[in-house]
Amino acid sequence: MTEAFYSREHQWIRVDADKAYVGITDFAQQSLGDVVYVELPAVGTGFSKGEQAAVVESVKTASEVYTPIAGVVGAVNTALAARPELVNNDPEGEGWFFTLQLEAPVDYSELMTAAAYADYVKDLD
């Protein structure tokens, strides 16, 4: 897979050919605490950029997950149903939430590189 890009809402995407993996960042999972449940979108659902696509619940709170780009859900990470702690253990790897089938080239203009995101969250601590 390619380099990850990050949104101000603490989601990441990693584009691999015609699909993008989407999940929450390490900063987000640390802020949430122990994840106990993830509500994933239905495969085949289309989303515009910025729409709520999932919900992640922790012992502290529930938080919406927004799509950082537009696309149609191609797959969901079914492992999260039985093991939601994957989000805490490996948020930018095995803890991915869903994939989006890309309908157009990805517009990265409103997303951040890893270095830019690190600078962004540094001020949020």
C-alpha positions in Angstrom: 0.0 0.0 0.0 0.9 3.6 -0.4 1.5 6.4 2.0 -1.3 7.3 4.4 -3.1 10.6 4.4 -5.0 12.2 7.3 -8.0 14.3 7.9 -8.7 16.9 10.5 -11.4 14.6 11.9 -8.6 12.0 12.7 -9.3 9.5 10.0 -6.7 8.1 7.7 -6.8 6.7 4.2 -4.3 4.6 2.3 -5.0 4.1 -1.4 -4.2 0.8 -3.0 -5.0 0.7 -6.7 -8.7 1.5 -7.0 -9.6 1.3 -3.4 -8.8 3.2 -0.2 -8.6 1.7 3.3 -10.1 4.0 5.9 -9.6 4.0 9.7 -9.0 6.2 12.7 -5.6 7.5 13.7 -3.5 6.5 16.6 -4.2 9.9 18.1 -8.0 9.2 17.9 -7.8 5.8 19.4 -5.7 7.1 22.3 -8.2 9.9 22.9 -11.1 7.4 22.9 -9.5 4.8 25.2 -10.4 1.2 25.1 -12.6 0.5 22.0 -15.5 -1.8 22.8 -17.6 -1.7 19.6 -17.4 -0.5 16.0 -20.5 0.0 13.9 -19.5 -0.3 10.2 -21.3 0.8 7.1 -23.0 -1.7 4.7 -21.0 -2.9 1.7 -22.3 -1.1 -1.4 -23.2 2.2 0.4 -22.0 5.3 -1.4 -20.6 8.2 0.5 -19.6 11.8 -0.3 -16.5 13.2 1.2 -17.2 14.2 4.9 -20.2 12.0 5.5 -20.6 9.9 8.6 -19.9 6.3 7.7 -19.2 4.5 11.0 -19.3 4.8 14.7 -16.7 3.7 17.2 -17.6 3.3 20.9 -15.2 3.2 23.7 -15.4 2.9 27.5 -15.4 6.8 27.5 -17.6 7.8 24.6 -18.9 7.2 21.1 -17.5 9.0 18.1 -18.5 9.3 14.5 -16.1 8.2 11.7 -16.3 10.3 8.5 -15.2 9.5 5.0 -12.2 11.6 4.1 -12.9 11.0 0.4 -16.0 10.0 -1.7 -16.6 6.4 -2.7 -18.6 3.2 -2.4 -17.9 0.8 0.5 -16.3 -2.2 -1.0 -15.5 -4.2 2.1 -15.7 -3.9 5.9 -13.3 -5.2 8.5 -15.5 -8.0 9.9 -12.7 -8.9 12.4 -13.7 -5.8 14.4 -17.0 -7.3 15.4 -15.3 -10.0 17.5 -12.1 -8.0 18.3 -12.8 -4.3 18.5 -9.5 -3.9 20.4 -7.7 -4.2 17.0 -8.5 -0.5 16.7 -6.4 0.2 19.8 -3.7 -2.3 19.1 -3.1 -1.5 15.4 -5.2 1.5 14.3 -3.5 2.1 11.0 -3.1 -1.6 10.2 -5.3 -4.5 11.2 -7.7 -2.0 12.8 -8.9 -0.5 9.5 -12.7 0.0 9.3 -13.7 -0.2 5.6 -12.6 0.2 2.1 -14.0 2.7 -0.5 -14.0 1.8 -4.1 -12.7 5.0 -5.8 -15.0 6.6 -8.3 -12.6 9.4 -9.3 -8.9 10.3 -8.6 -8.4 11.1 -5.0 -8.3 14.8 -4.1 -5.6 15.0 -1.5 -5.8 18.8 -1.2 -7.7 18.8 2.1 -5.8 15.8 3.6 -2.5 15.9 5.4 0.7 13.9 5.1 1.9 12.1 8.2 4.3 14.9 9.1 1.6 17.6 8.7 -0.8 15.5 10.8 1.8 15.1 13.5 2.2 18.8 13.6 -1.6 19.3 13.7 -2.2 17.0 16.7 0.8 18.3 18.6 -1.3 21.4 19.3 -4.3 19.3 20.4 -2.6 17.5 23.3 
